[in-house]
């Protein structure tokens, strides 16, 4: 068991800092203050983060931390924490770890006893969800589906019976293919495409999967794809599944029913006529 009191510890801290998903005005004062106060900012793409830092007059040194160097850089950042330096992790946009690198770093920092403190802010999935018109809770955030069509289809099949609103991130170049696979697996459910969130060209497309596929041309910009959950009543296996007719009747006899009454109830359970069940019961 581990108890973290985020602002009552003496060791170094790993801050997970949210950045804007489009509109720079969504950067919080606390996020700016944190990025100015730490000794190092670990960034998914230092080129993008440099622009953000320049805009907010943040002069803290940067180091890259992305999918291809995360194992090496986790050790580097741990060494900085060991030295007593606070470090901030940012992704290109939104909250770190939400379909972005950082999970291994957080696990390592916690395993070594360092505090991990979130600095909340903009998040594309939640921003899209609350304006989607779909049921906002419960929801399931999946993130990016596999690029390979067969693996994408397999993943969607595992979600086909999920009753909650589903949230995906998707590339605009793969959006149409993904919608076609969803139509095949999920059926013609309500779907919302949210793109360019918080930017001047922000747009929500709401409709059924077929309607959106018929409308889509070239979609540009970052995309959040939301799908309504499966609201069909699940098929529940009947308790008498696997029983023979005699065992089914015997169950009701054990509850005190007379034979003819038990046969009538079995017929109702099975959707058969009483005469048919009676004949089978007595002829066997």
URDAGI-V685257 format. One record per run of one state. SS is the DSSP state (hx for helix, st for strand, lp for the rest). FROM is the first residue (numbers start at 1). TO is the last residue. If there is no record, write none. Layout:
SS_FROM_TO ; SS_FROM_TO
This chain:
lp_1_12 ; st_13_17 ; lp_18_18 ; st_19_19 ; lp_20_23 ; hx_24_26 ; lp_27_28 ; hx_29_37 ; lp_38_39 ; st_40_43 ; lp_44_45 ; hx_46_55 ; lp_56_61 ; st_62_64 ; lp_65_69 ; hx_70_82 ; lp_83_86 ; st_87_90 ; lp_91_93 ; st_94_94 ; lp_95_102 ; hx_103_111 ; lp_112_114 ; st_115_119 ; lp_120_123 ; hx_124_132 ; lp_133_138 ; st_139_144 ; lp_145_148 ; hx_149_159 ; lp_160_164 ; st_165_170 ; lp_171_174 ; hx_175_186 ; lp_187_189 ; st_190_195 ; lp_196_202 ; st_203_208 ; hx_209_215 ; lp_216_222 ; st_223_227 ; lp_228_244 ; hx_245_254 ; lp_255_258 ; hx_259_270 ; lp_271_273 ; hx_274_283 ; lp_284_284
